[in-house]
Amino acid sequence: MFLLHRFYNIMHMYEHPGRPHLCLRYNALELVAELLSLAGVMVNAFIIVNQWTLLPEMVPLGGDAGAHKLWLLILGSALPIGLYVILTMLSGRLDRFVYPVVISPDNSAAQYRLARDLLLSLKLELVWASVAALWYFIGMGLGKYTSALPAVVLAILALAAIIATTAYYIWQMKRHA
């Protein structure tokens, strides 16, 4: 009972009384971003299904390091699907976010749209970075690539893109406050 009460309190911790709840329609660019993210999830699933039987049980990751091919299934499909679902669910409750600016009835539509665009951008970046990483790790498993260095560079670039995207949208939110 205590845990249920605790969970209820956590779920309602970010409710902001008086903050407007708007239902914003997607514009054409947002629909394209959503469809591209969904396509990335499907590409990940296709790559796994198409290459699964070709992979050895232990995928070499450079040097003596290796991982069981089940990790490719988890990181290659479960992670992007999970990210897609979580970010999609978050974009449906924009009134519960913690914003860097005060939300009022006057600026709520612009702030909510910026928040949704941030989530769409992050979803697109994360899903397609996982496609590239999965493609590369399967190539390593099949012996096409021998070094994990490009995957490390990809991770650094993806992290830089996520930080830049987040910084840009926070700047826009403050600019439109």
N, C-alpha and C positions, 0 to 999 in steps of 0.2 A: 504494500500500500504506500509506504514511504517513497519507493522508487517511482511509482506512478504519479504521485503528487509532485515529486521533484521534476519529472519529465514534463508535466503540465506547466509548471512554472518556467522551465527553460523555453518551452514552445511559445509562451506568451510574454517572454521577457522583452521582445523587441516590438511589441505592439505600441503604437504611438497614437493615443487618443487625439482626435481632431485632425489627424493627417488624412487628406483626401485619398480615397481608393478609386483609381481610375482604371478603366478597361480600354487600353489603347489598341488600335488596329495596327497590324503590321503594314509597313509600306513595302514597295517593290524590292528595294535593296535589302531590307531585313528578311523578306521571304527568300531571296536568293541566298543570303548567308545561312539561313536555317536549312534550306535544301542542300547546300554544299556541305554543311556539317553532317547532316543525315547521310549524304553520299559517302562521306569519309568513314562513317561507322560501317556502312555496307561494304566499302572497299576493304576495310580491315577484316571483316568477316569473310569476304571472298578470298582474300590472300590466305587466311588461316585454312579455310576449307580446301583451297586449291593446292596448297603446299604441304599440308599436314603429313601425308603419307610419304613424302619425299625426304622429310627431315629425319636425321638420326635421333636416337633416344636422348643423347647428350649433345647439345648444341655447343660447339667450341666458341669461346668468346675472346680468343687471343691468348697466347702463351699456354699455360696449363689450366686456365680457367674455363669452366663450362657450366651450363645450366640445363636442367631437364627441359625437354620441349614443352612440357605442360606449362612452364612459366611464360612461354610465348603465347599460349592460349589465354592465360590470365592477363598478362600485360598487353597483349595485342588485341584482345576482344573485350574482356570484362572491364578493363580500365576505361577505354574510350566509350563504351556503352554506358558505364556508370557516370562518367563525366557528362556525357550528353544528357542523360536523364536528370541528373542533379541540377545542371545549369538551366535546363528547360523548366524544371519545377521552380527554381529560384526566380526565373524571369516572369513567372505567373504571380508572384507576390512582391511586387516592387515597393509597396507601401510599408513593408517591414524592414527594409534596408536601413543601415546606419549610414547616413549621407554625410559628406564633408561640409554640407551647407544646410541651413534651415529650410525645411519644406513648408511652403505655404500654398494656399489655393491658387495663388497667382503663378508660381513657378513650378508647380507639381507636374504638369504635363511635360514640360521641357526636361525636368530632372529625371522623371521616370523613363522618358524616351532615351536619355543619355545612359541611364543605368541598364536598360534593356540592350542598347547597342553595345555597351561594355561586355555584358554577358554573352551576347552573340559573337562578338569578336574573339573573346577568350575561348568560347566553345569551338569556333572555327580553327583557331591556332592550335589548341590542345589536341583536337581530333586529328588534324592533318599532320601534326608533329608525330603523333603516335603511328600514323600510317607510314611515314618515312622511317621511323625507328624500327617498326615491325618488318618492313621491307628489307632494311639493312641487316637486321639480326637473322632473318631467314636466309639471306644471301650468305652470311657467315656460316650458318648451319649447313648450307649446301656446298661450302668451300669456295664460293665466288670471291669472298673478301677474307682477309686474314687479320686485319687490325680493327680494334674497337675505337680508334682515334676519331674517325668520322662521326661515330655515334656520340662521342663526348662533345665534339664540336656542334653537332645538331642540338644536343641538350642545352649547351650554353647559348646558342642562337635562339632556341625556343624560350628559354628563361629571359633573355634580353627582350624578345618580342612581347612577352607577357608583361614585363615591367614597363616597357615603353607604352604599351596599349593602356595599361592601368593608369599610368601617369598622365597620358593624354586625356583620358576621360575625366579624371579628377580635376585636371586643369579646366576642361570644358564646363564641368559642373560648377566650379567656383566662378568661372567667367559669366555663366548664365544665372547666377544666384540673384 
